Amino acid sequence: MTSSRIFTHTLFIQFRSKWSVHKVEVTNRIFTMISFLVLLASVLPLIHSLDKNPNPCMPAKYNNAYNVFLKRHIPDGAPHTLDQNAWQAFLRKINMCDRPTQSFFRANERRRVDNVCTKAGGKTLSGNLCISKEKFSFVTVRVDTAEGTCGIRNIRNESKHIILACEDIGDVCQPVHFEGNPKDEVPSNNQLDCGARSGTKPIALNVSMLLFTVVALICISKG
């Protein structure tokens, strides 16, 4: 074999060797990126789940949550009409023009609404949500938040079973969030009554899973 052929053959071997190493490195990087993305996708729901309880009537994370619920859904002075001007003025007055869809109950319905978070008034649905055993009448207002002028898109009366997030505040299970019911769901007799106290083990488990995932992400990013 001539020296030129030997030289060419040597270069070819070196190139093939370097290319093989490069392919392995690229494959490892792609695998690391995919693993990172998979773990990231799994940790995001965990982070979100930590902001709400996995079952109804568990200790609330915010002691003021019930008062916020009352301000948003059973405020004093809500109009007893479907007049758009009246509702526009009211929403401006209570500084609630930044929420596109809002539902309101009459003040005299407060006890019935609270009762949804008890064994007598509600059934468990999913997570920390309970659904009322009875139908409720309420007003839903849709606001054009883009205009910045609190424009009212539409107002309508609704009658359906209401879905509420229920949490323990001051040793009382109380509503802290109104969940829409676009599918017009109804309570199931197969579900447990709302109002039963639940332990905190699911939250501890979620925290452990979150910490494990975060550590794994750090290890992968360093690898």
N, C-alpha and C positions, 0 to 999 in steps of 0.2 A: 504494500500500500504506500503510495507516494506521500510525502510530507504534507502536501496541500490537502489531500483527502483525509489524512489523520487529523489535521487542524480543523477541517470542516466537521468531521465526525465528532471531535471533542466539543466544538461549539454547540453542535446539535444536542449532545448529551447534557451539557450544562444548561442550555435553554429549556430542554424538556424537564430537567430536574427543578429549575427555578419555577417553571410554569406549574408543575405539580404542587410545589409548596404554596405558590400563589393561589391555586384553586382551593387548596385546603383552608388557607387563611380566609378567603372570600366565603367559602361554605360555612366556616365557623362563625364569621361575622353575621352572615345571613341568619344562621340558626340562633345566634344570640339576640339579634334584633327581633326575630319572630317570638322567641321566648319572652323577651321583654314586653312586647306588645300584648301577648296572651295574658301575662301576669297583670299588666296594667289594666286590661279590660276586666279582669276578675276583681281587682281591688277597687275600682270605681264604684260598683254597686255596694261594696262593703262600706265604703266611706259614706255613701248616701244613706245606707241603712242605719248607721250609727246616729243619724240625726232624728230618727223616730223609733219608737218602741216596737218590738216584734209582736206584741199582744196588747189588747185593750187593758186599761186600768192599771198599767205599770207606772211607777213614779215619773212625773213629768220632768223634763230637762229644764223647762223654763217656768218659774212660779207664776209669771204674769200671763201665761198662755190663755187661761180662761177669760181674763179681762180683755185680751186682744180679740178673742173670739166674739165676745159680746159687742165690742165696738164695731166689728166688721159685719156682724149678722143680726144683732138685735139692738141696734143703737136707739137712743132716745130721740124722739121727734121725727121718725121716719114717716114720709107721706102716706096717707091712706088713699092714694089715687095712683093712676097710671100716667098722669100728666108729665110729659118730659121736662117741661120747664121747672116743675116743682122738684123733681128728682135731681135735675142738674144743680139747682140752687142748694139742695140738701147735701149732695156729695161735695160740693165746694165748701160748704160750711164745716163739714167734718173731715175735710182734707183726704178724700177717698177717690180722687179722680185718676189715680195711677193704676187701678186694677181693672182690666178689660171686662171681666165677668164677675158680677157680685150678686149674692142672694141674700134676701132680708126676710125676717120673720116679724110678725107683730109682737109688741112688747108683752102682751098677755099670753103669748105662747112660750115664754121663757121656761116655765116649769116643765112643760111637755118636752121641750127640746132637751133640757137637762136630763130628763127621765130616759132618754134614748141610751144613755150610758149606764143604765141600771138593768137588773135582771127583769124588771117589770116592763121596761119600755124598748129594749133592743136585743138583737141577736148579733153574735160575732160574724164578721164577714171575711176579712183577711187583714193580716198585720195588726195594727192597732185600731182598725176600723170596726164600727158597729153600725148596723142598719136598723132603722126604726120598725117596730112591729105594726105601727099604724101609719097611714098616709098623712102628710102635712101639706098645707097650702102655704105658699110663700111667693115672693116677688123676685124675679131675676132681671137684673138691669145690665145691659151691655153698653160699655163706654168706649168711645173712640179716643184712646189714649194718645194716638199719634198727633191729633190736632193740638193738644195742649190747652184746649178750652173746655174740657170736660163735656164734650159733645155726646149726647145720648143716641146710640144706634137703635135700640129698641127696648121695650119693657113688656114683660108678660107675667101673668099669673101662672104658677105651676102647682100641680098636685101629684105627689109621688112619695114613696118611702125615701127618707133622707139618710145619708151616709155621713157619719161623724167619726173623727178620730177622738178617742176617749183616753184620758190619762189621769193619774192620781195626783191631786193637788190638795194638800192639807188633809189627807186621809179621806178624800171624797173623789170618786171618779167623775170627771167633768169633761164636757166637750172642749176641744182645743183647735179643731179644724173642721171646716165644712168641705166635704168631697162631693163633686158633681156626680149625678146618676144618669148619664146620657142613655144607658141601656135599659133604664127603668127596671132595675133589679128589685127583687122582693126578698124578704127574709125567708130563710129555710128552717123548717122545724128540726132538721137534722143537725143544725148548728147549735152551739152552746149559747146560753143567755149571756148578754153583756153584763159587766159588773163584777165578775169574779176576779179576785186578785191573782196576779201571776208573779212567778219568781223572776230573778234577774240573770239566771244562768245563760239564756240565749244571747244577751248583750255581751257577757264575759266571753262567750265563745266567739262572737263576731270580732271582738277586740283582739283575741288571740290570733284568729285567722288573718286579720288585718296586719298585725305586727309581723307574722310569719311571711306574708306576701311582700311587705316592705323590705324586710331583710333579704328575701330572695331577689328582689329587684336590684338592691344595692350590689349584691354579689355578682349578678349577671352583668350589670353595667361596668363593674371593675374588671370582670373577666374579658 
